[in-house]
Amino acid sequence: LQKLLDGKGKVEIGWTLPYQHTILPTFQSINHRWHTDENVSGYEVVEQLEALRHQYPDQFRIQLFSFHGCFVVADCRNHTDQLHRVVLTLDDSNDNNSFHQVHSQNYHPKEVVHSWNEPITDPAIVQQFVDRVMDPAMTPPTHINYFSRAITRQGLGDCQGAIEDYSQVLQVNTQDEIAFNNRGVIYYQVGALHKAMADFDHSLKLKPTSVVYCNRGTIRTDLGDCRGALVDYQTAIELDPHSALAFNNRGLIYSKLGNTQRAIADYNEAISRNPNYALAYFNRGAAHQKLMQRQASIADYTQTIRINPGFTSAYNNRGFLRYELGEFQSAIEDFDQALDLNPQFANAYNNRGVVFSKQKDFQRAVYDFDQAIAINPQFANAY
């Protein structure tokens, strides 16, 4: 798709994920994004498609449907190198990936379609699919379809649409604890903390689970109720002693309360349960940094980056420690990497400016401080 769009082609996609009555785990304190089961690769695809939609707003459109079926309308080049539009559909009646002939004159775009079929080139039928992207319909309007579309909409960043769909689910079934939780996660994403709290309360009354206690603990933390959050995380651990998430989040509370050693102990527990838990390594690195244990902190930030090379704050924090140790070039490289990943990272600009200033490279230092101020005019240190 990227190559096609770079070549000025246009694409329309109709997309639906398979229905799964799935709970959305807690949001993370670093980026507030929700995470799904890593085996559900469809959600990762949706996020990739959403990135393309933002990058090519005039060439790429994607629409969500409530039925099971996907299709792609795309520009293709024929043997004379001319662009023409085709439709690819998925055939639900086949389990293999072989191509199957579609009799286009009898094909209706609402037909439930899993393996890719022969391309459709009939312009009239291609237009029918394009019209569906422009004006979709909920067919049929069931709680299953609303639930499926809600998860997909959130993956595409349509939080308001996802909230509306979960509300439709809850009108049909007021006892759906998963829908309450998932809507609460989205309310949190849009900053409606008290609505999120109410949804988590409803979910826990219907069915107490470790994940939802973690979610409510995050809300309580943001509202300044650290003691209440501590109780929620302790309950989450009692319900699921194998929850790396609960130990990590309780560690954050201990850190906020000034008990750094207990925080490190909880991060250790989280890592022992999930050795690939990048956020737990990052949090433990921050705790070591607070205790001035620089080498241990650098080791944790380095492990964070090994697991998640896109973790911008790990590069920034490690760069600051390397600066403190006099490793100026390594520090600059870390800040460079952080800024490559996030060009709006004001703190990384400021930190790199400090290193340049220490090296008496004042021109580049001033440039970095200017960038930090342009991004965040309230950044006092940059002035």
Summary of the structure (lengths in Angstrom):
residues: 383
radius of gyration: 24.7
end to end distance: 44.1
largest distance: 74.1
contacts: 1238
relative contact order: 0.07
helix: 59%
strand: 8%
